[in-house]
Amino acid sequence: MATEPLAADASLSPLRMRSIHGLPPTDAELRTCVAHRAKEAPPLPPESRGVGSDSKNNDNEDTTSSSEEFGEEAMDPIQLPQSTHSLLFSEPVDSSAFWFGAVISIISFTCLGLTLVNNIETSTVPSNVTRTVRTAQYLSILIALLMEEEIPTGFYLLRMIPRQSLHQKFPRMMYRKFIFSSIVRILSGYAFLINVLLVLRPANSVIDIFYDVLALQFVQQLDDIAFSLAKIDVFGKELQRACTAKCFHAIFDKHRLGKIRKLSTFLKTIYFVNICGMLGGMLYVTVNQVRGNYHQSSIEVDFGNTVWDSAWVHLSSGVPPWVRTSPLGEYASWTLVYSYFNGVYSIDRMENGRPVYKEMRKFDATPFGLVKPAEIKYCDDIQAWVFRHESITRSKNQSRTKGCNWLLRSPETTEYDLLEIVGNWQVWVGIIGKAEVSVATNSCSDEDDCNMNGDCINDKCVCKHEDGVEHLGSHCEVSLKDSCQAIIGERETQAFVTMSMSFLGGSDDKLFQEYSRPVYYSYYEMDDESYNPATIMLVYSGNRWFGSIFPDTYVENMTLEENLVLWSDYHAFWYQAYSVSTQFVSDPTSGSTPVGVDFYWIGERGDQFGPFGSLIPLQLYNQTGRGVYRCNGTSAQNVFGSMFDRGQNNTG
């Protein structure tokens, strides 16, 4: 068989020979080939070369056309996403592939739904967080928006694949199923973003934040993971066939450039709305944390039974004048019974993201008027919560009272919420001791928080007076039976009765109380002229009942208005409840009334004795646990007349 010569043209022979033998051409051979082809090419017609008056315009049109074509070609091809969501419209409803996609969607939505419900029901927004946690919260929002692709993908498909385009490529596919699949994508994306926001709200640890966000992202990507596994025949041939079908490789027609630009603007708007919504929700939480809105506005504190018998008190203008034992500006040594400061504390201000709780009146839990209150605050110097009072110091040498001049301090902590403090506090009693401090919120959520003795209205307990019992206290924990409105001693038959505010010059008949306990009084008048008439007050002072005797001359020199102000601002420490006027005292108790509590007559006082002096039992037969008083159930008017009744006209 005759063969054609290999090199008809001498200039190309070496190049063809190298090609036949599988060798690459040299640079010289390539240049020779190009030059030879250029000689043989026919000349271009004038209109093709752009000759004439329209050549410049033609060049501009070609440039614009090329630019537009380049812009369209630069976009990725429009294809169906390889996800089990796509099986919801690419496969018939009666196929296993469709139900595989449906099951994966149900699992994903169930996981996100359970997370959503759990976050709503159990998560509590912390009162405040550190700067590192707050930074991580906002970074996680940006990361979540970058990772979230279901929302833009769903809107992209709806905008780029119209009904005609889908039917032209795949006539058997139903467009309403395609719309349903895209909506499922979008809802999945927003369920993810909502969960991210709800996860970030209660977060107080950086590592927990990133773990939670990544876990949510994994749940959202179940559709992509399941599709990839189905493609490699993990779930069977039928699912593999469905996941490798032609529809996932088909390229849909591109729209005009103007429509593409509108889509780009639309997707940017969606992202802008999402990021504004996420940042707005997080910013709402942050602002409320900084303002202290997540802190308990009011708390109740019990400092236990600790006593410091030589506290240094700086006699300032905040100390009531009738108890000043030294001139203003000097120091006096007083007995500090920490339970005197038991009661309600409310937020006064915020310092460095933490609240400062100010002591409230023992009478009605409102701010003091005459008395300068104590406070509970966080001390950065020792990284602990402290109880302090600016007029009470551990030493007369102020340079030695470091650590915010603390009297009690919590374990070292960075906790923002006082109610979250765990462990025993340290107390100053001349040396550092231990104290069990109880801190509880004054708010309620239902009647159980009110001990079933009141109604929870606007997060506050409104105590009831029913079935012959009046309930008192922040949580209606104190019960005063009507039969105990008057009490009488077993040894001494002197009767004590409760009093209303009208006895003190008030305008209503509200029960007069201190430290959430009723105040009892008795008028003591003997036939022996050597004894002056006097009023005896039984007043609860944090954890003991004090029996104080006030001569008529003491009370009659005050107007009713002064008397009302005096008792409304009553404070066991600043009024020196344990003083010469106090004649008897009870055992420590948290009971509602003096009934059933052992009392002691105060004998000698001094350094030899305890903080309350020598105590002589008042119980009959000196029996411990017998108590002194019992309920008498008689009204004040039937027992005796009050000296306050006689002083109604004494107004000045």
C-alpha positions in Angstrom: 0.0 0.0 0.0 1.4 3.4 -1.1 1.9 5.9 1.6 2.0 9.7 1.3 5.4 11.3 2.1 5.5 12.5 5.7 7.0 15.9 4.9 5.5 17.5 1.9 6.8 20.8 3.2 10.4 20.9 4.2 9.8 23.7 6.8 7.3 21.4 8.7 9.1 18.1 8.3 11.1 18.3 11.6 7.9 19.3 13.6 5.8 16.5 12.1 8.6 14.0 12.7 8.9 15.0 16.3 5.2 14.7 16.7 5.1 11.2 15.2 7.8 10.1 17.7 6.0 11.7 20.6 8.5 14.4 21.2 7.6 17.9 22.1 8.4 20.7 19.5 11.2 23.1 20.1 10.7 26.9 20.4 12.3 27.4 17.0 10.1 24.8 15.3 7.0 26.5 16.8 8.0 29.9 15.5 8.6 28.5 12.1 5.2 26.9 12.0 3.4 30.0 13.1 5.1 32.1 10.4 4.3 29.6 7.7 0.6 29.6 8.6 0.5 33.4 8.7 1.7 33.5 5.1 -0.9 31.1 3.9 -3.9 32.9 5.7 -6.2 34.9 3.4 -6.5 38.7 4.0 -9.4 39.9 6.1 -12.2 41.9 4.5 -12.3 45.6 5.4 -15.5 45.3 7.4 -13.9 42.6 9.5 -10.9 44.8 10.2 -13.1 47.7 11.3 -12.0 50.0 8.4 -14.2 53.1 7.9 -16.2 55.6 10.0 -17.9 52.9 12.1 -14.8 51.1 13.2 -14.5 53.0 16.5 -18.1 52.3 17.4 -17.7 48.6 16.5 -14.8 48.4 18.8 -16.8 49.8 21.7 -19.7 47.5 21.1 -17.4 44.5 20.9 -15.8 45.6 24.2 -19.1 46.0 25.9 -20.4 42.7 24.6 -17.3 40.9 25.7 -17.5 42.5 29.1 -21.1 41.4 29.5 -20.3 37.9 28.3 -17.3 37.7 30.6 -19.5 38.8 33.6 -22.0 36.0 32.8 -19.4 33.4 32.1 -17.7 34.4 35.4 -20.7 33.2 37.3 -20.9 29.5 38.4 -23.1 27.4 36.3 -26.7 27.2 37.5 -27.1 23.6 38.8 -29.3 21.9 41.4 -27.6 21.6 44.8 -26.4 18.1 45.7 -28.5 17.8 48.8 -31.3 15.6 50.1 -33.5 18.7 49.9 -33.3 18.4 46.1 -34.7 14.8 46.3 -38.0 16.3 47.5 -38.7 17.5 43.9 -36.4 15.5 41.7 -37.9 12.1 42.7 -41.5 10.9 42.7 -43.4 11.0 46.0 -43.7 7.2 46.0 -40.0 6.6 45.7 -37.6 5.6 48.5 -35.3 8.5 47.5 -38.1 11.1 48.2 -38.8 9.6 51.6 -35.1 9.4 52.3 -34.9 13.2 51.7 -38.0 13.8 53.8 -36.7 11.7 56.7 -33.4 13.6 56.7 -35.3 16.9 56.7 -37.5 15.7 59.6 -34.5 14.6 61.6 -32.8 18.0 61.0 -35.9 20.0 62.0 -36.5 17.8 65.0 -33.0 18.4 66.3 -33.3 22.1 65.7 -36.8 22.1 67.3 -35.7 20.3 70.4 -32.8 22.7 70.8 -35.1 25.6 70.4 -37.6 24.3 73.0 -34.8 23.5 75.4 -33.2 26.9 75.0 -36.6 28.6 75.6 -37.6 26.5 78.6 -34.3 26.1 80.5 -31.8 28.7 79.5 -31.4 31.8 81.7 -29.7 34.9 80.5 -26.7 35.5 82.8 -26.8 38.8 84.7 -23.6 39.8 82.9 -20.6 38.3 81.1 -16.9 39.0 80.7 -15.5 40.9 77.7 -14.0 37.8 76.2 -17.4 36.0 76.3 -19.1 39.0 74.8 -16.5 39.2 72.0 -17.0 35.5 71.3 -20.8 36.0 71.1 -20.5 38.6 68.4 -17.8 36.8 66.5 -20.0 33.6 66.6 -22.9 35.6 64.9 -20.6 36.5 62.0 -19.3 33.0 61.8 -22.8 31.5 61.8 -23.9 33.9 59.0 -20.8 32.9 56.9 -21.5 29.2 57.5 -25.2 29.4 56.9 -25.9 28.7 53.2 -29.4 27.3 53.1 -31.1 30.7 53.1 -29.2 32.2 50.2 -29.3 28.9 48.3 -33.1 28.7 48.7 -33.7 32.2 47.4 -31.1 31.8 44.7 -32.8 28.7 43.3 -36.2 30.4 43.3 -34.9 33.4 41.5 -32.6 31.7 39.0 -34.7 28.6 38.0 -38.2 29.7 36.8 -41.0 27.3 36.0 -40.2 27.3 32.2 -36.6 26.6 32.7 -37.2 23.6 35.0 -40.0 22.2 32.7 -37.8 22.6 29.6 -35.0 20.6 31.1 -37.0 18.0 33.1 -40.7 18.0 32.2 -41.7 15.4 34.8 -40.6 17.6 37.7 -43.3 19.5 39.5 -42.5 23.1 40.1 -44.6 23.4 43.3 -42.4 20.6 44.8 -39.4 22.6 43.7 -40.8 25.7 45.6 -41.6 23.5 48.6 -38.0 22.2 48.7 -36.6 25.8 48.5 -38.9 26.9 51.4 -37.7 23.9 53.4 -34.1 25.1 52.9 -35.0 28.7 53.9 -36.8 27.5 57.0 -33.9 25.3 58.0 -31.6 28.2 57.7 -33.7 30.5 59.9 -34.2 27.7 62.4 -30.4 27.5 62.6 -29.9 31.2 63.1 -32.6 31.5 65.7 -31.0 28.6 67.6 -27.6 30.3 67.4 -29.1 33.4 68.9 -30.8 31.5 71.7 -27.6 29.5 72.4 -25.6 32.7 72.7 -28.0 34.4 75.1 -27.2 32.2 78.1 -23.6 31.6 77.2 -20.9 32.4 79.8 -18.0 30.4 78.4 -16.0 31.0 75.2 -15.3 27.4 74.4 -19.0 26.5 75.0 -20.1 29.2 72.6 -18.0 27.7 69.7 -18.9 24.1 70.5 -22.6 25.0 70.5 -22.4 26.9 67.2 -20.5 24.1 65.5 -22.9 21.5 66.8 -25.8 23.4 65.3 -24.0 23.7 62.0 -23.5 19.9 62.0 -27.2 19.4 62.5 -28.0 21.8 59.7 -25.6 20.0 57.3 -27.2 16.6 57.7 -28.8 16.9 54.3 -25.4 17.4 52.6 -23.7 14.6 54.5 -26.5 12.2 53.8 -26.5 13.0 50.1 -22.7 12.4 49.9 -23.0 9.1 51.6 -25.9 8.0 49.3 -23.8 8.9 46.2 -21.1 6.3 47.2 -23.7 3.6 47.7 -23.9 3.6 51.5 -27.7 3.4 51.5 -28.3 1.2 48.4 -28.3 1.3 44.6 -31.6 3.1 44.3 -30.5 6.0 46.4 -27.2 6.1 44.6 -29.0 6.2 41.3 -31.2 9.1 42.5 -28.2 11.0 43.8 -26.2 10.6 40.6 -29.1 11.4 38.2 -28.7 13.7 35.2 -30.6 16.5 36.9 -27.7 17.2 39.3 -25.3 17.7 36.4 -27.6 19.7 34.1 -26.8 23.4 33.6 -29.8 25.7 33.5 -29.9 28.8 31.2 -28.5 32.0 32.6 -30.6 35.1 32.8 -29.8 38.5 31.4 -27.1 40.4 33.2 -29.6 42.9 34.6 -31.6 40.2 36.3 -28.4 38.7 37.7 -27.5 42.0 39.2 -31.0 42.3 40.8 -30.4 38.8 42.3 -27.1 39.9 43.7 -28.7 42.9 45.3 -31.5 40.8 46.6 -29.1 38.3 48.2 -27.1 41.1 49.8 -30.3 42.5 51.2 -31.2 39.1 52.7 -27.7 38.9 54.3 -28.0 42.5 55.6 -31.4 41.8 57.1 -30.1 38.6 58.7 -27.1 40.2 60.2 -29.1 43.2 61.5 -31.6 40.8 63.1 -28.9 38.7 64.8 -26.8 41.6 65.9 -30.0 43.4 67.1 -31.1 40.5 69.2 -27.6 40.1 70.7 -27.4 43.9 71.3 -30.7 43.8 73.1 -29.3 41.2 75.5 -26.0 43.1 76.0 -27.7 46.4 76.7 -29.9 44.8 79.4 -26.9 43.1 80.9 -25.0 46.4 81.1 -28.0 48.2 82.6 -28.4 45.4 85.2 -31.9 44.4 84.1 -31.0 40.7 84.5 -30.0 41.1 88.1 -32.4 40.5 90.9 -33.6 44.0 91.7 -34.3 43.0 95.3 -32.8 40.3 97.5 -33.2 39.2 101.1 -30.1 38.5 103.1 -29.5 36.6 106.4 -26.0 37.0 108.0 -26.4 34.3 110.6 -25.7 34.6 114.4 -22.2 36.1 114.3 -21.4 38.8 116.9 -18.4 41.2 116.9 -18.3 42.8 120.4 -15.8 45.6 119.5 -16.7 47.0 116.2 -15.3 50.5 115.4 -18.0 52.9 114.5 -17.1 56.3 113.0 -19.6 58.7 114.4 -20.6 60.6 111.3 -23.8 62.5 110.4 -25.3 59.2 109.3 -25.4 58.0 112.9 -28.7 59.0 114.7 -27.9 61.8 117.3 -29.6 60.0 120.2 -27.1 57.1 120.1 -23.9 59.1 119.6 -21.6 58.2 122.5 -18.8 60.4 121.2 -18.5 63.7 119.3 -18.8 63.6 115.5 -15.7 62.5 113.7 -14.5 60.2 116.5 -14.6 56.4 116.8 -16.6 54.4 119.3 -16.6 50.7 120.1 -20.0 49.1 119.7 -21.2 45.5 119.7 -22.0 44.5 116.2 -24.6 41.7 115.8 -24.5 41.0 112.1 -28.2 39.8 112.1 -29.1 43.4 112.8 -28.4 44.0 109.1 -30.7 41.1 108.0 -33.4 42.0 105.6 -34.1 43.4 102.2 -31.4 44.9 99.9 -32.2 46.6 96.6 -30.1 47.7 93.7 -28.9 51.2 94.1 -26.5 51.5 91.2 -24.2 49.6 88.9 -20.4 49.5 89.2 -18.3 47.8 86.5 -21.1 45.6 85.3 -22.2 44.5 88.8 -25.0 45.8 91.0 -24.5 47.6 94.4 -27.2 46.5 96.7 -28.3 49.0 99.3 -30.0 48.1 102.7 -33.7 48.9 102.9 -35.8 49.9 106.0 -36.8 47.0 108.3 -40.3 48.6 108.5 -41.5 48.5 104.9 -38.4 47.7 102.7 -38.2 51.2 101.4 -35.1 53.5 101.5 -33.9 54.8 104.9 -34.4 58.4 105.8 -32.4 59.0 109.0 -30.1 56.0 108.9 -27.2 55.6 106.5 -27.6 52.0 105.1 -25.1 49.3 104.6 -24.3 47.9 101.1 -23.3 44.7 99.4 -21.0 45.1 96.4 -18.3 43.5 94.4 -14.7 44.5 95.4 -12.2 44.3 92.5 -9.3 44.6 94.9 -10.0 41.2 96.5 -12.2 39.8 93.7 -15.0 39.0 96.0 -18.5 40.2 97.0 -18.4 42.1 100.3 -20.8 43.5 102.9 -19.7 46.9 104.2 -20.7 50.1 105.8 -18.8 53.3 105.5 -19.2 54.1 109.2 -18.1 50.7 110.5 -14.4 49.8 110.1 -12.1 46.9 111.2 -9.6 49.4 112.5 -9.4 53.0 113.5 -6.4 53.2 111.2 -8.0 53.6 107.8 -4.8 52.6 105.9 -5.2 49.1 107.3 -8.8 48.6 106.2 -8.1 47.4 102.6 -10.4 45.4 100.4 -13.2 47.9 100.3 -13.3 48.0 104.1 -15.1 44.6 104.1 -16.9 43.2 107.1 -18.0 40.0 105.4 -16.6 38.7 102.1 -17.5 35.9 99.8 -15.1 33.3 98.4 -12.9 34.7 95.6 -15.0 34.8 92.5 -15.6 36.5 89.2 -19.3 35.8 89.3 -21.6 38.7 88.3 -24.7 37.3 90.1 -24.6 37.5 93.9 -27.1 34.7 94.1 -24.7 32.3 92.3 -22.0 32.5 95.0 -21.2 29.1 96.4 -19.3 28.5 99.7 -19.0 30.0 103.2 -18.3 33.7 103.6 -15.6 35.1 105.8 -16.6 37.4 108.6 -14.5 39.9 110.6 -14.9 39.5 114.4 -11.5 41.0 115.4 -10.1 38.0 113.5 -11.3 36.3 110.3 -14.0 33.8 111.0 -16.5 31.9 108.9 -20.2 32.7 108.4 -23.1 31.1 106.7 -24.7 33.8 104.6 -28.0 33.2 103.0 -29.0 35.3 99.9 -32.4 34.8 98.3 -34.4 36.6 95.7 -37.5 38.6 96.6 -39.2 37.8 93.3 -41.7 35.0 92.7 -43.0 33.0 89.7 -46.0 31.3 91.2 -47.9 30.8 94.5 -45.4 28.2 95.7 -42.8 30.9 95.9 -45.2 32.7 98.2 -45.5 29.6 100.4 -49.1 29.2 99.3 -49.9 32.1 101.6 -50.2 34.8 98.9 -50.6 35.6 95.3 -47.7 36.2 92.9 -48.5 39.5 91.2 -45.9 41.2 88.9 -43.2 38.9 90.4 -44.0 40.0 93.9 -45.8 38.2 96.6 -49.0 39.8 97.9 -49.7 38.1 101.2 -53.2 37.1 102.3 -55.1 37.4 105.5 -57.4 34.4 105.6 -58.6 31.7 107.9 -57.7 33.8 110.9 -54.0 34.1 109.9 -52.2 37.2 108.6 -49.1 36.5 106.5 -46.0 38.7 106.4 -42.6 38.8 104.8 -41.2 38.9 101.2 -42.4 35.4 100.6 -45.3 35.4 103.1 -43.2 33.1 105.3 -44.3 34.7 108.6 -47.7 33.7 109.9 -49.5 35.7 112.6 -52.6 34.1 113.9 -55.4 36.4 115.0 -55.4 34.5 118.3 -51.7 35.7 118.7 -52.4 39.4 118.1 -52.2 39.5 121.9 -49.9 37.4 124.0 -49.4 37.0 127.8 -46.6 35.7 129.9 -46.8 32.5 131.9 -45.0 33.9 134.9 -45.8 37.6 134.5 -49.4 38.2 133.4 -48.5 41.4 131.7 -50.2 41.3 128.2 -48.6 42.4 125.0 -50.5 43.3 121.8 -49.7 44.2 118.3 -50.2 47.7 117.1 -51.3 49.4 113.9 -49.7 52.3 112.2 -52.4 54.6 113.5 -51.0 54.2 117.1 -47.8 55.7 115.8 -49.5 58.6 114.1 -50.0 56.9 110.7 -53.0 57.3 108.5 -54.0 53.6 108.2 -54.5 50.5 110.3 -51.7 48.5 108.6 -49.9 46.3 111.1 -46.7 47.9 112.5 -43.8 45.5 111.9 -40.0 45.4 112.0 -37.9 42.7 110.2 -41.2 41.2 108.9 -42.4 40.5 112.4 -45.2 42.2 114.4 -44.2 44.7 117.1 -45.8 44.0 120.5 -46.2 46.6 123.2 -47.5 46.8 126.7 -48.2 49.7 129.0 -46.7 49.1 132.4 -48.2 51.0 135.3 -47.9 50.0 139.0 -49.6 51.3 142.2 -46.1 51.8 143.7 -45.3 55.5 143.0 -41.6 54.7 143.1 -42.0 53.2 139.6 -42.7 55.5 136.7 -45.2 54.4 134.1 -43.5 53.0 131.0 -44.1 51.3 127.6 -42.5 47.9 127.0 -41.8 47.1 123.4 -41.1 43.5 122.1 -39.3 44.1 118.8 -37.7 41.5 116.5 -34.2 42.5 115.5 -32.9 40.1 112.9 -32.8 36.9 114.9 -33.8 37.7 118.5 -36.7 39.4 120.2 -35.6 42.4 122.4 -37.7 43.6 125.3 -37.1 47.4 125.7 -38.6 49.7 128.3 -39.3 53.3 127.5 -40.4 55.6 130.3 -43.5 57.8 129.7 -41.2 60.9 129.8 -39.2 59.5 126.8 -42.2 59.1 124.6 -44.4 62.0 125.8 -41.6 64.5 124.7 -42.1 63.4 121.1 -44.8 64.4 118.7 -46.8 61.7 116.9 -45.0 62.7 113.7 -41.6 62.3 115.3 -42.6 59.0 116.8 -43.7 57.8 113.4 -40.4 58.8 111.8 -38.4 57.3 114.6 -40.0 53.8 114.4 -40.3 53.8 110.6 -36.5 54.1 110.4 -35.8 51.6 113.1 -32.5 49.8 112.8 -31.4 47.4 115.6 -27.7 48.4 115.3 -28.0 52.2 114.8 -30.8 52.4 117.4 -28.6 50.4 119.8 -31.3 47.8 120.4 -29.1 46.1 122.9 -28.6 49.1 125.3 -29.6 50.1 128.8 -33.3 50.3 127.7 -33.2 46.6 126.7 -34.1 44.5 129.7 -34.7 41.0 128.3 -33.8 39.1 125.2 -34.8 35.9 123.5 -32.9 32.9 122.2 -32.0 33.1 118.5 -35.2 32.3 116.5 -36.8 32.6 113.1 -40.3 32.1 114.5 -43.2 34.4 113.6 -44.0 35.5 117.1 -42.4 35.4 120.6 -44.7 32.5 121.5 -42.7 29.3 122.4 -39.4 31.1 122.6 -37.2 31.1 125.7 -36.4 34.6 127.1 -33.7 35.8 129.5 -33.5 38.7 131.9 -30.3 40.7 131.3 -28.4 40.8 134.5 -24.8 42.1 134.8 -23.1 43.5 131.8 -19.4 43.8 131.1 -16.3 42.2 129.6 -16.7 39.2 131.9 -20.0 38.3 130.2 -21.2 37.4 126.8 -22.3 40.0 124.2 -25.7 40.2 125.9 -24.5 40.1 129.5 -25.4 37.5 132.1 -28.7 35.9 131.1 -31.2 34.8 133.7 -34.0 32.4 132.4 -37.5 33.8 132.5 -39.2 30.4 131.9 -41.3 28.9 134.6 -39.2 26.5 136.6 -36.3 27.7 134.4 -37.2 24.9 132.0 -35.3 25.2 128.7 -37.7 25.1 125.7 -40.8 25.9 127.8 -41.1 29.4 126.4 -42.5 32.5 128.2 -45.5 33.7 126.2 -48.7 32.1 124.9 -51.4 33.5 122.6 -54.1 35.4 124.5 -56.4 36.2 121.6 -57.6 39.5 123.1 -57.7 42.8 121.3 -55.7 45.8 122.6 -58.8 47.7 123.5 -60.0 45.0 125.8 -56.6 44.5 127.6 -55.6 48.0 128.5 -55.6 51.5 127.3 -52.5 52.8 125.6 -50.4 55.8 126.5 -50.4 56.6 122.8 -54.2 57.0 123.0 -53.7 59.6 125.7 -51.1 61.4 123.6 -53.3 61.8 120.5 -53.5 65.6 121.1 -49.8 65.9 121.8 -48.6 67.4 118.4 -45.9 69.6 119.6 
